[in-house]
Amino acid sequence: MIEADVIVVGSGASGVQAAWALAEAGHAVALVDVGERDRHYAPLIPPLDFLTLRRTDPDQHRIFLGDDFEGVPFGPVRVGAQLTPPRQYLTRRADELAPVLADDGFAAMRSLALGGLAAGWGAASLPWLDEELADFPFGRADLQPHYDRVAARVGICGASDDLLAVLGPLDPLLPPAPLDSNAAAVLRRYGRRRASFRRRGLHVGRARLALATRPFRGRGPCPLDDMDFWADGARAVYRPRFTVEELEERFPRFRYLPGLFAETFRENTAEQYVELDCRALHDGSRACLRGRRLVLAGGVFGTARVVLQSLGAVGRPRPLLSNAYTYFPALDLNLVGKPVRDRRHSLSQLCMAYDPDGTRRHMVSAQLYSYRSLLLFKLVKESMLSHADSIRVLRQLSDLLVILGVHHEDRPEPGKWLALRPAAEGAVPALEVHHQSSPRTLARQARDERRMRRFLLELGCLPLGAVRPGAGSSIHYAGTFPMRTRGGPLTCTPDGRLRATRLVHLADGSGFPTLPAKGLTLTLMANADRVGRAVAEQLP
Ligand SMILES: Cc1cc2nc3c(=O)[nH]c(=O)nc-3n(C[C@H](O)[C@H](O)[C@H](O)COP(=O)(O)OP(=O)(O)OC[C@H]3O[C@@H](n4cnc5c(N)ncnc54)[C@H](O)[C@@H]3O)c2cc1C
């Protein structure tokens, strides 16, 4: 039996921020995690920029293709193209320990890694407005101190540009990263017709990223080596494991407990404690932890599994949200015949926020990337030309290739749900997952995409098509036990307590009642800080 004031499950973006708030308040925190790590690739990657590595390293195939060729996608690339061989440990053991059945093809990416999905995330960090939080039991003013605290811990860069009106302030804000040539050209073009774009609801500015552009808490500055999908150069891109390391250094009452798979909890409300049963993965033995509170942050699928199993709610459907995602590969015609800047990071360069009806309630968000370090061979596979021809054409055009990734908001609908399936004695139960948008939602998304495509053309980029990788491909999930002012046992109170319990709080996306189009992770972290503080205040 391991004892702590608070047990937190999950070392992802949500879990580490909740743990920080609790540890900082002086509580003994035990952070339970499966905690898969990459011990293979990180030591193989030399500290070189992408082009030098491509030109000079005779062993580069080991990193770029993978020792088992796991970097070569044999089917169509659906989801997680950024999960290069050095990042594939993120999803290790998920199918074995936490299986999902998605007959209609929903991509439920689950991570059991130290740092969770954010060990490979794209770091786009966009705060939400009051209008986007309209269905939440709190507003932007309540969230602002938590946004700012998280910004001070993880380091968010950006500029006070046209996005300010649709993102709101963040303090501190690190200086923006230098733009690459594509982004600089597109931003110049936007600037020339800014009033017209703004009138039609489009705001364009420098991406806000969890990226240390200057020295920050022992990290950065960003090396601009275009290796961000492969390595954590200068620790510039924020990864939650950095917070675990800081927690271990700064708070003697914090303990990180990897190698444990949390299964069920039970409460003793008379004695005011909760016990968490876990499986120790190295030998299959049982471990039990006891705390005065339990904070679940296992990611939406991980938390649903623990809650539904613990409450015996097998077969009970819960709502599921995930932003619809479409991307437009395009050629940046602004740059034809012009030299390009080689030093760059690989993350999104510009952010576009489109407000279709002027209410800010149904915004569409998009991130503009230059396509280079994810390697051209993946595009060759998708091309209609012969292999040799497409390599020749793509080499000529590679400097002009950009990708605009567009996210739509998501709201509960009858076709979007998950449930825990009954399993035979001793078998691991699977989560059944469905996510089908109504025709009305699909029609709205199609309309907004037509407009984004037109904007892209007006910004000097020629769209080559639209790729819809399918439901779940945004890797943004939420909504299973929504926070409401009032609600049933499988909803949460505004401070994240699961109503069916007295001592269990949810600190990840499970509690979000809707999902605005802007990526959720910054808000996950701010909310986890908020929930962590609320729990800390309830304890003596
Ligand atoms: C390639 C990629 C790019 C992305 N880009 C962006 C972006 O630019 N912007 C953005 O906002 N979001 C982005 N995301 C999404 C973002 O990564 C996630 O929203 C975020 O990381 C979720 O964090 P979480 O802590 O809530 O859950 P998770 O990251 O899923 O973490 C779950 C944690 O819980 C642990 N766990 C789960 N179940 C158990 C259990 N039973 N027992 C013990 N431990 C358990 C796991 O080990 C893990 O540490 C991206 C994701 C990916 C994969």
The ligand as a Gaussian input file, in Angstrom:
#p B3LYP/6-31G(d) Opt

LIG

0 1
 C        1.186000      14.314000     -33.370000
 C        0.308000      15.140000     -32.460000
 C        0.230000      16.525000     -32.640000
 C       -0.579000      17.281000     -31.780000
 N       -0.563000      18.636000     -31.914000
 C       -1.283000      19.400000     -31.068000
 C       -1.194000      20.805000     -31.131000
 O       -0.417000      21.371000     -31.903000
 N       -1.966000      21.545000     -30.288000
 C       -2.822000      20.957000     -29.397000
 O       -3.521000      21.675000     -28.684000
 N       -2.867000      19.612000     -29.277000
 C       -2.131000      18.820000     -30.082000
 N       -2.160000      17.461000     -29.956000
 C       -3.041000      16.865000     -28.925000
 C       -2.360000      16.838000     -27.559000
 O       -1.168000      16.122000     -27.615000
 C       -3.308000      16.220000     -26.532000
 O       -4.494000      16.986000     -26.493000
 C       -2.747000      16.232000     -25.120000
 O       -1.431000      15.762000     -25.114000
 C       -3.614000      15.368000     -24.195000
 O       -3.029000      15.369000     -22.920000
 P       -3.646000      14.555000     -21.687000
 O       -2.691000      14.707000     -20.576000
 O       -5.045000      15.019000     -21.433000
 O       -3.746000      13.040000     -22.146000
 P       -2.622000      12.058000     -22.714000
 O       -1.613000      12.796000     -23.441000
 O       -3.380000      10.975000     -23.416000
 O       -1.904000      11.444000     -21.428000
 C       -2.418000      10.355000     -20.743000
 C       -1.422000       9.916000     -19.683000
 O       -2.076000       9.008000     -18.821000
 C       -1.324000       7.818000     -18.674000
 N       -2.321000       6.733000     -18.531000
 C       -3.422000       6.511000     -19.298000
 N       -4.121000       5.468000     -18.803000
 C       -3.450000       5.040000     -17.707000
 C       -3.681000       4.007000     -16.767000
 N       -4.762000       3.221000     -16.828000
 N       -2.780000       3.826000     -15.767000
 C       -1.686000       4.621000     -15.643000
 N       -1.424000       5.634000     -16.521000
 C       -2.305000       5.839000     -17.531000
 C       -0.455000       7.713000     -19.917000
 O        0.749000       7.009000     -19.648000
 C       -0.194000       9.200000     -20.220000
 O        0.931000       9.628000     -19.481000
 C       -1.355000      16.657000     -30.771000
 C       -1.254000      15.273000     -30.583000
 C       -0.414000      14.520000     -31.398000
 C       -0.288000      13.033000     -31.160000

